[in-house]
């Protein structure tokens, strides 16, 4: 006589299969959040790497103006930063990695003009494998052509990120000096260049653990957070 499953056994099997199916679907649904977070963590660390290995210096004074004479007092290696932007027209979040340049980049970088697009292109970091600029946004006037940008850095279009929330981060950016220290701002505008790059009253250092939360829905119920600690600057997924 062939033994058959009882009704209770069939119900239990169906419930178990349903639970496994739901778990797999949930895991797959959240994979994009983890991928986005892993990429952002990698690029935060890459920004620090660029800052610590960049040998460009401030070439001041360029002329005898008060601004340039003030700046000549502070010689330091160029800083790098990762900045998150929000395109309100297309409603998407993206980020970029770039370095600040001296005011007159034409005198420092031979062969480049002084147009905003030319200055922007020499400031942006590049993917060492593809040569594409590490920016997720593109515009014909101020940014690289779209084929020269990196689509993965558009977190909305690539990973479906609806919103990004920042904790203990000023102006959606992290700035690194040549020692790998993290700062939250570049200094005050209109200061005539007379700002010591290590004046913590002007260039605010990161003093508390910062957090970047990537949201997959408008209410940020589906989210993942990245923590950045001050001083040694450890970057990790928050618990």
Residue pairs with C-beta under 8 A, 6 or more apart in sequence:
5 13
30 216
30 222
30 224
32 159
32 160
32 216
33 159
33 214
33 216
33 222
33 223
33 224
34 224
35 159
36 155
36 158
36 159
36 161
36 214
36 224
37 214
37 224
37 226
37 237
39 152
40 95
40 155
40 212
40 214
40 226
41 226
41 235
41 236
41 237
43 82
43 95
43 97
43 134
43 153
44 82
44 174
44 226
44 228
44 235
45 235
46 97
46 125
47 80
47 81
47 82
47 97
47 125
47 174
47 176
48 80
48 176
48 180
48 182
48 233
50 80
50 97
50 99
50 125
50 176
51 77
51 78
51 79
51 80
51 99
51 176
51 177
51 178
51 180
52 176
52 178
52 179
52 180
54 77
54 78
54 80
54 99
54 178
55 77
56 77
56 78
56 99
57 75
57 76
57 77
57 78
58 71
58 74
58 75
58 76
58 78
58 102
59 102
59 107
59 108
60 68
60 71
60 72
60 75
60 102
60 193
61 68
61 69
61 71
61 72
62 68
62 102
62 103
62 104
62 107
66 192
67 192
67 193
68 103
68 193
70 192
70 193
70 194
71 193
71 194
73 194
73 196
74 195
74 196
74 197
76 177
76 178
76 197
76 198
77 177
77 178
78 99
78 100
78 101
78 178
79 99
79 100
79 175
79 176
79 177
79 178
79 183
79 186
79 197
80 97
80 98
80 99
80 125
80 175
80 176
81 97
81 98
81 99
81 100
81 173
81 174
81 175
81 176
81 186
82 95
82 96
82 97
82 173
82 174
83 95
83 96
83 98
83 171
83 172
83 173
84 93
84 94
84 95
84 164
84 166
84 172
84 173
84 212
85 93
85 94
85 95
85 96
85 136
85 137
85 172
86 92
86 93
86 94
86 164
86 172
87 93
87 94
87 137
91 156
92 154
92 155
92 156
92 157
93 154
93 155
93 156
93 161
93 163
93 164
94 135
94 136
94 137
94 153
94 154
94 155
94 156
95 135
95 136
95 153
95 155
96 124
96 133
96 134
96 135
96 136
96 137
96 153
97 124
97 125
97 134
97 135
98 123
98 124
98 125
98 135
99 123
99 125
100 123
100 186
101 108
101 109
101 119
101 122
101 123
102 108
104 114
105 112
105 114
105 119
105 122
106 112
106 113
106 114
109 122
112 118
112 119
112 122
116 141
116 142
117 141
117 142
117 143
120 142
120 143
120 144
121 133
121 144
124 133
124 134
124 135
124 144
125 133
125 134
126 132
126 133
126 134
127 133
127 134
127 150
130 150
132 148
132 149
132 150
133 144
133 148
133 149
133 150
134 150
134 153
135 143
135 144
135 149
135 150
135 153
136 149
136 150
136 151
136 152
136 153
136 154
136 155
136 157
136 158
137 143
137 149
137 154
138 144
138 145
138 146
138 148
138 149
143 149
151 157
151 158
152 158
155 161
155 164
155 214
156 162
159 214
160 216
161 214
161 215
161 216
162 215
162 216
162 217
162 218
163 215
163 218
163 220
164 172
164 212
164 213
164 214
164 215
165 211
165 212
165 213
165 215
165 220
166 172
166 210
166 211
166 212
166 213
167 210
167 211
167 212
167 213
168 206
168 208
168 209
168 210
168 211
169 184
169 210
169 211
169 212
170 184
170 185
170 204
171 184
171 185
173 184
174 182
174 183
174 184
174 206
174 210
174 228
175 182
175 183
175 184
175 185
175 186
175 203
176 182
176 183
176 233
177 183
177 197
177 198
180 233
181 205
181 231
181 233
182 205
182 206
182 210
182 228
182 230
182 233
183 203
183 204
183 205
183 206
184 204
184 205
184 206
185 203
185 204
186 203
187 195
187 197
187 202
187 203
188 195
188 202
191 202
195 202
195 203
196 202
197 203
205 230
206 228
206 230
206 233
207 230
208 230
209 227
209 228
209 229
209 230
210 227
210 228
210 230
211 225
211 226
211 227
211 228
211 238
212 225
212 226
212 228
213 220
213 223
213 224
213 225
213 226
214 223
214 224
214 225
214 226
215 222
215 223
216 222
216 223
224 237
225 237
225 238
226 235
226 236
226 237
226 238
227 234
227 235
227 236
227 237
227 238
228 234
228 235
229 235
